[in-house]
Amino acid sequence: MDAEDAEDAEDAVGLAGMDAQVVVVGAGPVGLLLAGELRLGGAHVVVLERRTAPITESRASTLHARTMEIFDQRGLLGPLGVPARETRGHFGGVPLDFGRLDSRYPGLWKVLQVRTEALLGQWATGLGADVRRGHELTALTERAGHVEAEAVGPEGTVRLRARYVVGCDGEDSTVRRLAGFGFPGSDASRELLRADVAGIDIPDRRFQRFADGLAVAARRADGVTRVMVHEFAGRPEVRTGAPAFAETAAAWARVTGEDISQGTPLWSNAFGNACRQADRYRKNRVLLAGDAAHRQMPVGGQALNLGLQDAMNLGWKLAAHVSGRAPAGLLDTYHQERHAVGARTLADITAQAAILLGGPEVDGLRAVFEELIAVDRAAVHLTGKISGLDTRYGGGPGDDPRLGARLPLHDLETARGPLNAAEPLRSGQGLLLCLCKDGVPDPWPRSTAAPWADRVRTVTAAPVPDGALSGAENVLVRPDGHIAWVDGDADGLRAALGRWFGAPAGV
Ligand SMILES: Cc1cc2nc3c(=O)[nH]c(=O)nc-3n(C[C@H](O)[C@H](O)[C@H](O)COP(=O)(O)OP(=O)(O)OC[C@H]3O[C@@H](n4cnc5c(N)ncnc54)[C@H](O)[C@@H]3O)c2cc1C
């Protein structure tokens, strides 16, 4: 047993002299989803956010299929409404069709980050998360059995004692620095300038390559055009703020020959291909999620979606841990599962950056890529990866390919009528799905799971004819929607319940 395990074993349960069981630093999308997940799992959570009001600027605008499924699993799609959907995405600028993804939500869903944050903020506070705006974390001290977080707020310095602190405070994370996480990787070697501009009339361009650079232009319904430009020979500037629009307009003119300098800039921004990942996602009582854990070029909407999926993986585990229900080692599966997914995604983004931002020297590589993407299996592989649908966690004993994969959100046939498989997950509990052939379920799965009934809901439905669940009779699903066990005997089910949900009640 190492020091972390020993601390875990001794962890006190409940508030027990703490101001919060968990302090989340950062009320961006990742911090807010995590706060909601922690509340759903019964943890007491305080969120410290240095901004006094939510962002209003344009940032990420795409939710991928897996994020839409996650939102469905938490009942968040109703309040979101039906967002605009696109099917055409890309890999490093090479077109890729996301319309054929095997999901209830195939495609790229256009939701501005401000909307996503508002939705998650309402949800988290509605569940009882205590979000304190205008509070900037300035110090972090680990003590025996807890962490002390110091923040400067409207009423001066406040100190909060918490069992755990999670840094969801973005790419320049203070938590990461204060807690001394390693953050290896590379700085940006290339830069893109972008701006949202009113009052210009230029052709839409989708990753159009010119002799000296790359240009993107997309006119929105409100008449505002987002332009993005990269000069192949350019190198990143050392910046202390956003670039002046004149700089972007000048680069645009050099690359495309068009003059947009008379437009009205509404937002300007520069970003590069920096790529770094925290060496660990947990260090004793401090954890990282979202951009705080990984810095990547925001291409193809992967940055935001990757972070939201970190939060979904961590929330139920940390809530179970601080509530004293978690089996040994559960919290550490967060690093094991999400660091691997993060590393894979960063590698993917690095490859995209190379073929997107490289000059004529990558023309051959792009041509080969275009050929490969035209092969159906290659396109399915890449869209599965980028959308997050093919994320599979080490599922435990057995080699069933469904273990660790996500539960497909089929409409299930139940005695009470059709049921979206996402619905039973909305409470944040686990799910035992009994798919009985003749309408009469085997009694043993339900009776085996009975001692976990406070944590795992059992639903009986007809067998699913097609897709990944066809042929399956009993499926155990974690609160984040990933499959923990498929078919087998009562001993196997009992072991899986113990592994993910802890000891049975009364033990
Ligand atoms: C300018 C910009 C443009 C982007 N454009 C795109 C895009 O086009 N496409 C795309 O996919 N992604 C884009 N991204 C990335 C995307 O916005 C992030 O991946 C996403 O916001 C990550 O969410 P997060 O919650 O991890 O971090 P953030 O959204 O960065 O949230 C972190 C929060 O922590 C708070 N905070 C920071 N330090 C402290 C502290 N010491 N104390 C208290 N609070 C603190 C911040 O105020 C912030 O609210 C962009 C990011 C930026 C910054």
The ligand as an SDF file (V2000), in Angstrom:
LIG
                    3D

 53 58  0  0  0  0  0  0  0  0999 V2000
   -9.5540   32.1440  -26.3530 C   0  0  0  0  0  0  0  0  0  0  0  0
   -9.9140   30.6990  -26.5230 C   0  0  0  0  0  0  0  0  0  0  0  0
  -10.4680   30.2620  -27.7110 C   0  0  0  0  0  0  0  0  0  0  0  0
  -10.8140   28.9080  -27.8600 C   0  0  0  0  0  0  0  0  0  0  0  0
  -11.3760   28.4720  -29.0390 N   0  0  0  0  0  0  0  0  0  0  0  0
  -11.7360   27.1610  -29.1840 C   0  0  0  0  0  0  0  0  0  0  0  0
  -12.3300   26.6620  -30.3790 C   0  0  0  0  0  0  0  0  0  0  0  0
  -12.5330   27.3880  -31.3150 O   0  0  0  0  0  0  0  0  0  0  0  0
  -12.6550   25.3380  -30.4320 N   0  0  0  0  0  0  0  0  0  0  0  0
  -12.4250   24.4870  -29.3850 C   0  0  0  0  0  0  0  0  0  0  0  0
  -12.7490   23.3070  -29.4540 O   0  0  0  0  0  0  0  0  0  0  0  0
  -11.8890   24.9390  -28.2610 N   0  0  0  0  0  0  0  0  0  0  0  0
  -11.5280   26.2430  -28.1320 C   0  0  0  0  0  0  0  0  0  0  0  0
  -10.9450   26.6890  -27.0060 N   0  0  0  0  0  0  0  0  0  0  0  0
  -10.7070   25.6960  -25.9770 C   0  0  0  0  0  0  0  0  0  0  0  0
  -11.9310   25.5250  -25.1100 C   0  0  0  0  0  0  0  0  0  0  0  0
  -12.5150   26.7750  -24.8630 O   0  0  0  0  0  0  0  0  0  0  0  0
  -11.4500   24.8440  -23.8530 C   0  0  0  0  0  0  0  0  0  0  0  0
  -10.9980   23.5420  -24.2080 O   0  0  0  0  0  0  0  0  0  0  0  0
  -12.4970   24.7350  -22.7980 C   0  0  0  0  0  0  0  0  0  0  0  0
  -12.9280   26.0010  -22.3940 O   0  0  0  0  0  0  0  0  0  0  0  0
  -11.9080   23.9680  -21.6290 C   0  0  0  0  0  0  0  0  0  0  0  0
  -12.7330   24.0950  -20.5470 O   0  0  0  0  0  0  0  0  0  0  0  0
  -12.1440   24.1390  -19.0830 P   0  0  0  0  0  0  0  0  0  0  0  0
  -13.3400   24.2350  -18.2170 O   0  0  0  0  0  0  0  0  0  0  0  0
  -11.1750   23.0450  -18.9140 O   0  0  0  0  0  0  0  0  0  0  0  0
  -11.2690   25.4700  -18.9970 O   0  0  0  0  0  0  0  0  0  0  0  0
  -11.7160   26.9800  -19.1490 P   0  0  0  0  0  0  0  0  0  0  0  0
  -12.8900   27.1100  -20.0430 O   0  0  0  0  0  0  0  0  0  0  0  0
  -10.4830   27.7270  -19.5220 O   0  0  0  0  0  0  0  0  0  0  0  0
  -12.1960   27.3940  -17.7040 O   0  0  0  0  0  0  0  0  0  0  0  0
  -11.2890   27.6150  -16.6670 C   0  0  0  0  0  0  0  0  0  0  0  0
  -11.9390   28.5200  -15.6510 C   0  0  0  0  0  0  0  0  0  0  0  0
  -11.0790   28.6250  -14.5220 O   0  0  0  0  0  0  0  0  0  0  0  0
  -11.0570   29.9600  -14.0970 C   0  0  0  0  0  0  0  0  0  0  0  0
   -9.7930   30.1860  -13.3750 N   0  0  0  0  0  0  0  0  0  0  0  0
   -8.5520   30.1830  -13.8650 C   0  0  0  0  0  0  0  0  0  0  0  0
   -7.6530   30.3680  -12.9000 N   0  0  0  0  0  0  0  0  0  0  0  0
   -8.3490   30.4970  -11.7480 C   0  0  0  0  0  0  0  0  0  0  0  0
   -7.9800   30.7050  -10.3840 C   0  0  0  0  0  0  0  0  0  0  0  0
   -6.6940   30.8420  -10.0070 N   0  0  0  0  0  0  0  0  0  0  0  0
   -8.9540   30.7760   -9.4450 N   0  0  0  0  0  0  0  0  0  0  0  0
  -10.2680   30.6440   -9.7990 C   0  0  0  0  0  0  0  0  0  0  0  0
  -10.6550   30.4560  -11.0830 N   0  0  0  0  0  0  0  0  0  0  0  0
   -9.7190   30.3760  -12.0430 C   0  0  0  0  0  0  0  0  0  0  0  0
  -11.1640   30.7630  -15.3800 C   0  0  0  0  0  0  0  0  0  0  0  0
  -11.6310   32.0750  -15.1410 O   0  0  0  0  0  0  0  0  0  0  0  0
  -12.1520   29.9250  -16.1740 C   0  0  0  0  0  0  0  0  0  0  0  0
  -13.4860   30.3180  -15.9670 O   0  0  0  0  0  0  0  0  0  0  0  0
  -10.5890   28.0080  -26.8170 C   0  0  0  0  0  0  0  0  0  0  0  0
  -10.0280   28.4660  -25.6160 C   0  0  0  0  0  0  0  0  0  0  0  0
   -9.6890   29.7890  -25.4630 C   0  0  0  0  0  0  0  0  0  0  0  0
   -9.0790   30.2560  -24.1530 C   0  0  0  0  0  0  0  0  0  0  0  0
  1  2  1  0
  2  3  1  0
  2 52  2  0
  3  4  2  0
  4  5  1  0
  4 50  1  0
  5  6  2  0
  6  7  1  0
  6 13  1  0
  7  8  2  0
  7  9  1  0
  9 10  1  0
 10 11  2  0
 10 12  1  0
 12 13  2  0
 13 14  1  0
 14 15  1  0
 14 50  1  0
 15 16  1  0
 16 17  1  0
 16 18  1  0
 18 19  1  0
 18 20  1  0
 20 21  1  0
 20 22  1  0
 22 23  1  0
 23 24  1  0
 24 25  2  0
 24 26  1  0
 24 27  1  0
 27 28  1  0
 28 29  2  0
 28 30  1  0
 28 31  1  0
 31 32  1  0
 32 33  1  0
 33 34  1  0
 33 48  1  0
 34 35  1  0
 35 36  1  0
 35 46  1  0
 36 37  1  0
 36 45  1  0
 37 38  2  0
 38 39  1  0
 39 40  1  0
 39 45  2  0
 40 41  1  0
 40 42  2  0
 42 43  1  0
 43 44  2  0
 44 45  1  0
 46 47  1  0
 46 48  1  0
 48 49  1  0
 50 51  2  0
 51 52  1  0
 52 53  1  0
M  END
$$$$
